[in-house]
Amino acid sequence: MKHILSVVLLTCCALVSQFALAEEQTVTMSVEKMSCATCPLTVRKAMEKVDGVVEVEVDYDTKVATVTFDDASTTAAEVAQASTDVGYPATPISDE
């Protein structure tokens, strides 16, 4: 019985620590091929469908998307791919 409780406790600790390490990240992305005022809506909706995305803002004038996401659920590359898949290639901008 003690062995079972130990296994359950260790499993719970592992799950909790995974969530404790997760945090929201914000990334800025360059978005290509936006040619009209409705393009940002399409990009935003595609990015919002990715599990873990919390917030998306797309600026048509600068061709930039700012995305906040849970890094335990997704990556910047997956969010960029969602935009690319609907015809608007997105690339994370490095913070240099």
SVG drawing of the C-alpha trace seen along z (x, -y; Angstrom):
<svg xmlns="http://www.w3.org/2000/svg" viewBox="-12 -51 33 53">
<polyline fill="none" stroke="black" stroke-width="0.4" points="0.0,0.0 2.8,-2.4 4.4,-1.7 1.1,-2.6 0.9,-5.8 4.5,-6.7 3.9,-6.2 0.8,-8.3 2.6,-11.0 5.5,-11.1 3.2,-11.2 1.3,-14.1 4.6,-15.9 5.7,-15.4 2.5,-16.8 2.5,-19.8 6.1,-20.6 5.4,-20.5 2.7,-23.1 4.9,-25.2 7.5,-25.4 5.0,-26.5 4.6,-30.2 3.1,-32.6 5.5,-33.9 5.0,-36.8 6.5,-36.7 6.5,-39.2 6.2,-37.8 6.6,-39.2 3.6,-38.3 3.9,-38.3 1.3,-38.6 -1.2,-40.7 -2.7,-42.9 -6.0,-44.1 -7.7,-45.2 -9.3,-41.7 -6.1,-39.8 -5.2,-40.4 -8.6,-38.9 -7.7,-35.7 -4.2,-35.6 -5.6,-36.3 -8.3,-33.6 -5.8,-31.0 -3.3,-31.7 -6.1,-31.7 -7.1,-28.2 -3.7,-26.9 -4.0,-25.3 -2.3,-27.4 -2.6,-30.8 -3.9,-33.4 -3.9,-36.6 -3.2,-37.7 -2.8,-41.2 -2.1,-41.7 -1.2,-45.1 -1.8,-45.4 0.3,-48.6 3.5,-47.1 2.7,-43.5 3.5,-42.3 1.6,-39.9 2.1,-39.9 1.2,-36.6 1.0,-35.5 0.9,-31.8 1.4,-29.1 4.8,-27.6 3.7,-24.2 1.0,-23.9 2.6,-25.2 5.6,-26.9 6.1,-30.0 6.9,-27.8 3.5,-26.1 1.7,-29.5 3.7,-30.7 2.8,-27.6 -0.9,-28.2 -0.6,-31.5 1.5,-30.1 -1.1,-27.3 -3.8,-29.9 -1.6,-31.7 0.2,-34.3 3.8,-33.1 4.8,-34.2 8.3,-34.3 9.3,-35.1 11.3,-38.3 14.5,-37.9 15.0,-40.2 18.4,-41.6"/>
</svg>
